[in-house]
Amino acid sequence: MEKSIKVTFQPEGLSVYVMPGTTALEAAGEAGIIIDSTCGGGGTCGKCRIVAVEGQTDPNAVERKLIEKRDIQKGVRLACQTKIIAPFVLHVPQSSRFSAQRILVSGVEGDREIKPSIWKTYVELPRSTLAAPIADLELIRKKMEGFHVDIYLMRRLSALLRESDFKITCVFSNGELISVEKGDTSKQIYGVAFDIGTTTLVGTLLDLSTGKDIAVSSRMNPQVIYGDDVISRINYVINNEKGLQELHDRLVETMNEMIGELAQAANIKRENIYKITVAGNSTMQHLFLNITPESLGSIPFVPVLKEGLEVKAKRMGIEINPDGMAFVLPNIAGFVGGDTVAVMLATQLYKGKKLMLAIDIGTNGEIVLGNEDRLISASTAAGPAFEGARIGQGMRASTGAIEKVVISDDVSVNVIDNAPPIGICGTGLIDAVAEMLKYGIIDESGRILSKSSLNGRVPAEILKRIVERDGSNNFILVEESESCPPIFITQRDVRELQLAKGAIYAGIKILESELGIGDDDIDEVLLAGAFGNFIRRENARAIGLIPDLPLEKIKFIGNAASSGAKLVLLSENLRLKVEEISKNTEYIELSNRIDFQDEFASAMFFNKSGLKS
C-alpha cells in the first residue's frame, strides 16, 4: 500500500494527505480550496497558478509554454500539472482562486397568467357507513371527477383520511391527484423556478396562488471545478465512470441548499413547495436529469431528448413535497437549450410582426431572429474570451476584475467591489478594445500600433502605455503598484476578442441572410444574460459584436431565462406554449453553411463606424 503524502496550502495552513501522483489541483479540492481552472485541468488555460514554497518540482513542457521563465524561477507552477510525489507547501494566490462572480437574478417582468398545473382544493368528506359503504377514493371522486391517482398515494390514503377526520386538501397536477393533506392548506402552495447556467444558478420562490415572487437565491454552479464550459463537463462524463452521477449529485445538492434557503426566507415548509421548473442549456438540463450528454460532444451534436419533461421531483433527488413535480423546459437543438426557449417566451419574441434579434452572449452564443411568421436560431462557438478565459490576465466578473475602461488624456478603470485590480473581465475587455479603437491605438485589422507610429497622434500619457513584449505591442491598462501587478491588453487578447465577436456577428449575418434581411430591418436587439446586461451597448456596437443600429433599438433584458421559467411555473398554458416554441423554431447549423467562413473572416475586422452616439 502506497504511503500518503502531506500537502499544505498557504496562507490558510490547511493540510491534506493524498496518494502519490495526485495533482495539486485535486489536492486543493480535497482541502476545500477551489482553484480557478477554466479548462477543467486540461493544461490549456494557464489560470491555476500556484507557488511551490517548499518542495521541488521541475516544470513540464506545458508549464514552460504557459508560464514566463522569470515566474518559473520563482516557483510558479500550474496546479493541474504539478504531481504530488513528495511533501509540499504550496501558496495559492488570490488571483488563482475561484471567487463568486456577479450573478444576475432579475429579468423582463410583465403581466403573468396565473393558471398553474399545480392546484389545491379543500373538501370535507362524509364518512362511510354500513348503510352507505363507499370506498375512500370514491368519497373524493364524488366531490370532484376526472383525475387519476398514483399507487403510492393510494397506499397512504386510508390513514390520511382518518387522521384528518376526513377534512382534507387535495393537491392536483395535470389531472393527477398527487397528494392529500390534513386540514385546509389550500393557500399554502409554492413553486421554485430555476435558471441553471453553466457558471451560475438562480432560484426564485413563487406563490402559485398569487403569482408573486417571494424570495430569490443564487449560487455559483458547483460543477465549475470540472471546467468552465459545457465541453469540459461532457468530457468529464465521458472520461470518468461515475462522472455523470457526480455532476448530477453536485448540482442537485446545491439546488436543495437553495430550496432550503428560500423556504427559510419565506418562513414556509419545504413540503409546501410542489413544483420546480428548470431552464438551462441542453447540457445542464441533461445533467440535471441524470441523462448522459455524451451525444452533445460529437457530430452531429444531438440531445437525447428535445421535448420538455415532467417527472416526480424526488426521482431527481429534489427535496420538496414528496409528491411534487419537476418540469424541464424543451430544447431547440444540441446547443440551443431550454434557457433560450425561456428567453423567447419571456420576451414574446414569437408574437407580433416586430422583427427581433435575441442574443445570449457567452462561450456558446445563442442567437434567435424572427417574429410570429418565422423563427430561426443558431449557436456559435464564440469561445471563452467573454468569460475572461484565454485572456492573458482575464478573469470572471468577480472582486478585483476591471469591468469598465475609459480613455481620454489617460486611462481610468472601474474595478468590481472597488478592490485593487487583479485582472480584467469580459466587459472590461470590450471597453478597453473599443476605447483603443476609438483613439486609433488599434487599427481595423486588430493590430496594436507601435509607439513610434502613434507618436504625436495620442496624448503623452497614453503613448507611454504602449510597450513591446514578446515581439508584439501591448497596452498597459494599470501600472504596477504595491497593491497590484501591471495589467496589460496584449495583442493576443485582442485576437481572442476578435475571434469571439466575429463568431457571434457572423452567426447573426447568416440568420439575416436566411430571412433575406439586413441589419436595418431589425426592430430590436435584445441582449440576454448577465454578460449582456453589464456590457455597454455603444462599445459592443463599436467592436462589431452586435449590429450597427441606434442605441434605442438595443435593449437589455436581464435574466430572461429565469423570467421564462417563472412564467412556465405559473401557467399550464405557457408550459404548452414553450413546447410549441421549441417545435416551431428552426435551427441553422452554421458548420454546414459554406458562407459562414466568409462571414466570419469579414466579421473579424473592426468597424469604426460603430462609434456613434
Secondary structure, 3 states (H helix, E strand, C coil): CCCCEEEEEECCCEEEEECCCCEHHHHHHHCCCCECCCCCCCCCCCCCEEEEEECCCCCCHHHHHHCCHHHHHCCEEECCCCECCCCEEEECCHHHECCCECCCCCECCCCCCCECCEEEEEEECCCCCCCCCCCHHHHHHHHCCCCEECHHHHHHHHHHHHHCCCEEEEEEECCEEEEEEECCCCCCCEEEEEEECCCEEEEEEEECCCCCEEEEEEEECHHHHHCCCHHHHHHHHHHCCCHHHHHHHHHHHHHHHHHHHHHHHHCCCHHHEEEEEEEECHHHHHHHCCCCCHHHHCCCCCCCCCCCEEEEHHHHCCCCCCCCEEEECCCCECCECHHHHHHHHHHCCCCCCCCEEEEECCCEEEEEEECCCCEEEEEEECCHHHHCCCCCCECCCECCEEEEEEECCCEEEEEHHHCCCCEECHHHHHHHHHHHHHCCCECCCCCECCHHHHCCCCCHHHHCCEEEECCEEEEEEECCCCCCCCEEECHHHHHHHHHHHHHHHHHHHHHHHHHCCCHHHCCEEEEEHHHHHHCCHHHHHHCCCCCCCCHHHEEECECHHHHHHHHHHHEHHHHHHHHHHHHHEEECCHHHCCCHHHHHHHHCCCCHHHCCC
